[in-house]
Amino acid sequence: MTIKSVFDSSFSIYGKVITEIHFDQLLSVLTEKTPKPSNEVLYVPSESSLEQLPDMQLLSNNIYGGMPIQIGYCNGSNHTLNCLEYHRGSEINIAADDIILLIAPLDKINHGTLDTSVVEAFKVPAGTAVQLYETTLHYAPCTAADDGFRVAIVLPRDTNTEKPQIQELTDEDKLLWARNKWLIAHPDSPEAKQGAFIGLTGSNITV
């Protein structure tokens, strides 16, 4: 698989690099205060040590137009696609380490299924912040450095928390995996064994 840069023009359909705002303090706290497992991915939707920083209000006002947000993290080591997800609202990834994002267009989902041949890989250098649009399928970052990664994850408040109880009325309802989190899993993924909707066909991509 070809790994492009998020600074490549082809990334523009998926999101954009945030170059006007610098997150040095947030990245420092992320590195100093959050764990980085060596053989798994640890995701925390909301982390108080990050949310008490001035960047919390800046992100809420300047990126989300005053909407309530959360800042959490996704840390560890990962090499496999496993799933793709999407949310209502953009996601901001602020990388303390080099990472690789495996992403695809939301409109390639057809009745809950997507062939992984349409997935593309983009490298995000350490210190870079990227906005992933609402229409971009994504999941946990992949490792680009030997010692894993730390990434701050910014989302609308309460995303990825407890799934609401709903009556399934549409095809999309079957994909709802958590609050504001629609997910399709590869049959070989741990999430599929946990009951996630199996919708990824083709190779479970490894980088």
Buried (B, 14 or more C-beta within 10 A) or exposed (E): EEBBBBBEEEBEEBBBBBEEEEBEEBBEBBEEEBEBEEEEBBEBBBBEBBBEBEBBEEBBEEBBEEEEBBBBBBBBBBEBBBBBBBBEBBBBBBBBBBBBBBBBBBEBBEEBEBEBEEBBBBBBBBBBBBBBBEEBBBBBBBBBEEEBBBBBBBBBBBBBBEEEEEEEEEEEEBBBBBBBBBBBBBEBBEBBEEEBBBBBEEBBBEB
